[in-house]
């Protein structure tokens, strides 16, 4: 095995430990004073902490030696192709499939389906987020190609989101703003961000610092708009169903 694979792994372990140890200490305080869980449950939780520690450490090491370098190299190659506009559909596909690999998205859609009693299925929410992020990555490609400032997308986008909130349900509003943070997870913030920096670095007239960044802001906005739109659709279906039930009830009353 190439020893360079674990180059800098010690620093990664320290960083992950610094992040997880406070959570472990807080749990132990609650266990001692409030929870008082049985030994078997404690064992399962500690095993979970250990797996999370190892998983995060190995994942971050993979990001440093794999995701980010290959993302930047791919970006440089894609940015140098003659038909630059092909980056737009490529960006949509990358954004769409990236959501499938986001661990936080899996947690979110599972919790939403569980708490809604199946009213909002996992697949529906997953496809909604995937389409939203795909569109945001495609728009980010357009922004790099044309050199459009990021605020041309962000300001109108959040204004539109605040308008759509009025026509969506409270449930979907809460889910939407959480989705924005969930979508900007490790896949987006590592591989795709590095890809955009690589594209901007080889595109004439573009600055990687000015044009390569800002994609994450669009990714955070897109799921908000897509989930709010889903909420508007659900609300209209509920209104139509309510009207049908009301008509059916009135018809039954007159028949009697």
GIWOFEN-V743097 format. One record per run of one state. SS is the DSSP state (H for helix, E for strand, C for the rest). FROM is the first residue (numbers start at 1). LEN is the number of residues. If there is no record, write none. Layout:
ss=<SS	SS>
from=<FROM	FROM>
len=<LEN	LEN>
//
This chain:
ss=<C	H	C	H	C	H	C	H	C	H	C	H	C	H	C	H	C	H	C	H	C	H	C>
from=<1	3	7	9	36	39	80	86	101	103	116	122	147	151	166	170	184	186	203	208	212	215	256>
len=<2	4	2	27	3	41	6	15	2	13	6	25	4	15	4	14	2	17	5	4	3	41	1>
//
